[in-house]
Amino acid sequence: MDSNKAKMERGDAAGESDVPAKKSGLGTVVRSILAAAIGVQSNKNRKQDFEEGNLLTFIIGGFIFTLLFIVTIASIVGFVLSRA
């Protein structure tokens, strides 16, 4: 009985916690990773990512972004140094 009262105080409907969380789409994951990488991720979006997102998806996405970033910077530096 007390748990139902606590749910009602938080605004949760009875049984609503049994519904699975909405999954993040590819666009949402990419946008979140890019925003976090450059430091402009809003607190609201960060909380949404932690509540609705899959941790493994963000880890893999962050790893891929990091690799692409390193390869891009290395390519640019190599190109510039070859022209110097």
C-alpha positions as a Python dict, from the first residue, in 0.01 Angstrom:
ca = {
    (1, 'M'): (0, 0, 0),
    (2, 'D'): (282, 240, 85),
    (3, 'S'): (456, 173, -248),
    (4, 'N'): (139, 267, -438),
    (5, 'K'): (115, 586, -235),
    (6, 'A'): (478, 669, -317),
    (7, 'K'): (411, 606, -689),
    (8, 'M'): (111, 834, -683),
    (9, 'E'): (311, 1109, -511),
    (10, 'R'): (578, 1086, -784),
    (11, 'G'): (309, 1094, -1051),
    (12, 'D'): (353, 731, -1157),
    (13, 'A'): (44, 534, -1244),
    (14, 'A'): (10, 189, -1093),
    (15, 'G'): (165, -66, -1328),
    (16, 'E'): (331, 198, -1547),
    (17, 'S'): (675, 86, -1430),
    (18, 'D'): (619, -249, -1605),
    (19, 'V'): (630, -81, -1949),
    (20, 'P'): (976, -114, -2108),
    (21, 'A'): (1167, 208, -2167),
    (22, 'K'): (1168, 359, -2515),
    (23, 'K'): (1485, 269, -2703),
    (24, 'S'): (1709, 538, -2848),
    (25, 'G'): (1732, 548, -3225),
    (26, 'L'): (2052, 575, -3427),
    (27, 'G'): (2003, 948, -3485),
    (28, 'T'): (1955, 1010, -3114),
    (29, 'V'): (2265, 811, -3024),
    (30, 'V'): (2482, 988, -3285),
    (31, 'R'): (2351, 1332, -3179),
    (32, 'S'): (2417, 1254, -2812),
    (33, 'I'): (2770, 1128, -2879),
    (34, 'L'): (2861, 1432, -3092),
    (35, 'A'): (2710, 1673, -2839),
    (36, 'A'): (2894, 1505, -2552),
    (37, 'A'): (3220, 1498, -2749),
    (38, 'I'): (3222, 1874, -2803),
    (39, 'G'): (3083, 1948, -2458),
    (40, 'V'): (2740, 2090, -2540),
    (41, 'Q'): (2519, 1804, -2417),
    (42, 'S'): (2225, 1948, -2221),
    (43, 'N'): (2151, 1811, -1877),
    (44, 'K'): (1800, 1711, -1991),
    (45, 'N'): (1937, 1509, -2285),
    (46, 'R'): (2206, 1351, -2069),
    (47, 'K'): (1944, 1234, -1818),
    (48, 'Q'): (1727, 1102, -2102),
    (49, 'D'): (2024, 908, -2242),
    (50, 'F'): (2090, 744, -1906),
    (51, 'E'): (1724, 659, -1851),
    (52, 'E'): (1627, 540, -2200),
    (53, 'G'): (1953, 454, -2372),
    (54, 'N'): (2151, 132, -2378),
    (55, 'L'): (2494, 168, -2216),
    (56, 'L'): (2660, -67, -2463),
    (57, 'T'): (2529, 137, -2757),
    (58, 'F'): (2685, 456, -2621),
    (59, 'I'): (3015, 283, -2539),
    (60, 'I'): (3045, 136, -2888),
    (61, 'G'): (2938, 466, -3047),
    (62, 'G'): (3190, 660, -2840),
    (63, 'F'): (3466, 415, -2932),
    (64, 'I'): (3383, 442, -3304),
    (65, 'F'): (3369, 823, -3281),
    (66, 'T'): (3707, 832, -3107),
    (67, 'L'): (3867, 609, -3372),
    (68, 'L'): (3721, 818, -3656),
    (69, 'F'): (3836, 1137, -3486),
    (70, 'I'): (4193, 1010, -3447),
    (71, 'V'): (4206, 884, -3808),
    (72, 'T'): (4070, 1217, -3936),
    (73, 'I'): (4321, 1426, -3738),
    (74, 'A'): (4609, 1198, -3840),
    (75, 'S'): (4504, 1224, -4207),
    (76, 'I'): (4482, 1602, -4193),
    (77, 'V'): (4822, 1630, -4025),
    (78, 'G'): (4975, 1388, -4277),
    (79, 'F'): (4828, 1584, -4567),
    (80, 'V'): (4950, 1918, -4433),
    (81, 'L'): (5300, 1789, -4358),
    (82, 'S'): (5329, 1632, -4704),
    (83, 'R'): (5254, 1973, -4862),
    (84, 'A'): (5506, 2159, -4645),
}
